[in-house]
Amino acid sequence: MLYYSTNRQSDPVSLREAVIGGMPADGGLFMPMELPVIPASFFQSIDMLTFREIAFDVALAFLGDDVPSGILAGIVDDAFDFPMPLKEVEENLFSLELYHGPTMAFKDVGARFMSRLMSYLYRNEKKELNVVVATSGDTGSAVAAGFYNVSGINVFVLFPKSQVSPLQQKQITTWGGNIHAIEVDGSFDDCQKLSKELLGDRELNSRIAVTSANSINIARLIPQSFYYFYTYSQLKKSGLPLVFSVPSGNFGNLTGGLMARASGLPVHRFIASTNINDVFKRFIETGIYSPSRSRQTISSAMDVGDPSNFVRIRDMVGNTMSGLENIILSYSFTDELTSKAIAEVYRNSGYIMDPHGAVACLGAKQYLLEHNEKVNTVFLETAHPAKFPEIMENILDGYGEMPSQLQSVLNKTEKYHKAGNDLQELKEHIKDINRI
């Protein structure tokens, strides 16, 4: 399969060029020339399949022309060695827990698959590959874990100063080896801007190989479609329409769901649930896309004022408002409402949500209030609540859970480079690591 640029000013490229290159030369984002059509027969027996079996079949539909099935099966088996339970919180309201991987965030799904696919596609190269990733919290640690000690690959994680939780920062800055953490004096949007500038820097790319591990990279998005198929398999027997509420920041998670729907997955509606960084909601309401500086919230991974994947969403559903409105609704919620939702759901059901899942839960409940429909609503829980201990303790007095995956990093020593907000300083640091 070939991959085109959303800006349509570059020639289509192969899977290898799309994944290793990260971004097209024209500054757009890569998308498959044609999304695969999953046959109806697959859905007839999908409820009999495990997550890995579903992931392999969907991956084969997307990548089968480019990756041998035996290699692909190995990538899937190695990447997805953790559960993704679906739990009923209230009648017809479910939480899909995507945080049971090694860094306890949903980013493990995309990062582990991508690292293994990238390693396969780059296997015959002599020059080291440099992976650049901007993070608002969980992406950086998931990419670091996925790529740690992968031969021939350096990883540079750009994180915003004082805007990730202390625990998240520890998960980014304590690896060493081929993982290089870089503090940026700015917001996530600044980190993302620097990442894109590095990818497009001709002088740097003439000397070293540079790619991205953000949801900019198509290899991150394809595996994020898998769990939407899996959720459908778990709820198929109910016969009810399926609505997903997705906590949305950079919109890679929602884009994965839209790719699944475009490939044949029966989804009634998506809800883009955001915090006060509501650029997408304002676009839905006005038809005008107006990015802005991100504002800091307790759901920090969603503090994005200019989501990269917006262009992919518009590309898939068309550039008309009716194309979007028929598929996606959007709601935004304050920190106060998010905290209240965490407390109320715990009080009523005993279920504990993290701030990001709480925003998605609020979106699901708002949808049910506004629509008199009998549907199954699923909100995506994207990070373990223990990743935000100070926030959770303020909301749920006495909350003190600390899983072993998180406990293990607390006493590790941090090591990171301070790059200010300077592209040239960042370039020189990357060159130093590459001994240039």
Secondary structure, 3 states (H helix, E strand, C coil): CCEEECCCCCCCECHHHHHHHCCCCCCCCEEECCCCCCCHHHHHCHHHCCHHHHHHHHHHHHHCCCCCHHHHHHHHHHHCCCCCCEEEEECCEEEEECCCCCCCECHHHHHHHHHHHHHHHCCCCCCCEEEEEECCCHHHHHHHHHHCCCCCEEEEEEEECCCCCHHHHHHHHCCCCCEEEEEECCCHHHHHHHHHHHHHCHHHHHHCEEEECCCCCHHHHHHHHHHHHHHHHHHHHHCCCEEEEEECCCCHHHHHHHHHHHCCCCCCEEEEEECCCCHHHHHHHHCCCCCCCCCCCCCHHHCCCCCCCHHHHHHHHCCCHHHHHCCEEEEECCHHHHHHHHHHHHHHHCCCCCHHHHHHHHHHHHHHHHCCCCCEEEEEECECHHHCHHHHHHHCCCCCCCCHHHHCCCCCCCCEEECCCCHHHHHHHHHHHCCC
